[in-house]
Amino acid sequence: MVLGARSICCPEPPAVSGIRDETAARVAAVAVAAVPCHTGHLNFKAHSPLLSPPFLPSSQTPSSQELLAHKAPMGSLVAKLLLPTLSSLVFLPTISIAAKRRFHMEAMVYFFTMFFVAFYHLCDGPGLSVLCFMRYDILEYFSIYGTALSIWVSLMALAEFDEPKRSTFIMFGVLTIAVRIYHDRWGYGVYSGPIGTAVLVITVRWLQKMKEKKGLYPDKSVYTQQIGPGFCFGALALMLRFFFEEWDYTYVHSFYHCALAMALVLLLPKENKKAGNAGTPARLDCSTLCCCV
């Protein structure tokens, strides 16, 4: 492993002259290979997915050596490593609000996202690989997939389609997002594609409603209380995700979780008008999230 890593960025070791003993030559080769590269630690994750965490720290997560170099207290180091995991729990209020508004499918998607995001970041930290019950690349894939799918189902709920159009559009997003993320899970299109498509669909839908109603659709309060603030928090989340994580990944990514959860809550309509009149909204429980009732 050491010799393979050395060939990526370190020059070849000079030939050892005057050493004829085979054992001494091997010791000299290992000593040269153990010299760290002058460019810093290697980014194994960028070169091969087989060398990605939990066996090695992520390229974005600060390594234990980097954290110890600051000579910070051990408690603050552990808190910083666990902050992205703890910040993913901000989806719990989003799940609860969605369930109380009878958006049970959306609540299940939010729970799916929170589950994989939390374990993805938990397995990112050094020494926590024992908690990984799946391969790291699977956790990484479904954390990104769940986030993009959460944005899609929230925007489709905002469009308020009747059946079967609602199911058709949601399934279209489920399939196309899966293909897009499998092709490239780190590009801007992972989120800009679903958002752009949803905005186009919603615009066409609302223009048709305005033509039928011959007036503004939906009400002005929806634009001022939901759409405007929701898109502002969504834009903030994407800016933090793609442009500011190099400042301090731990804190910036945690704020990204908070901004995204707030955007989903604001964009979700205050009532599911397509759920029918089945009485009071169902409370959040395990059976609701598992679609058993």
Secondary structure, 3 states (H helix, E strand, C coil): CHHHHHHHHCCCCCCCCCCCCHHHHHHHHHHHHCCCCCCCCCCHHHHCHHHCCCCCCCCCCCCHHHHHHCCCCHHHHHHHHHHHHHHHHHHHHHHHHHHHCCCHHHHHHHHHHHHHHHHHHHCCCCCCHHHCCCCHHHHHHHHHHHHHHHHHHHHHHHHCCCCCHHHHHHHHHHHHHHHHHHHCCCCCHHHHHHHHHHHHHHHHHHHHHHHHHCCCCCCHHHHHHHHHHHHHHHHHHHHHHHHCCCCCHHHHHHHHHHHHHHHHHHHCCCCCCCCCCCCCCCCCCHHHHCCCC
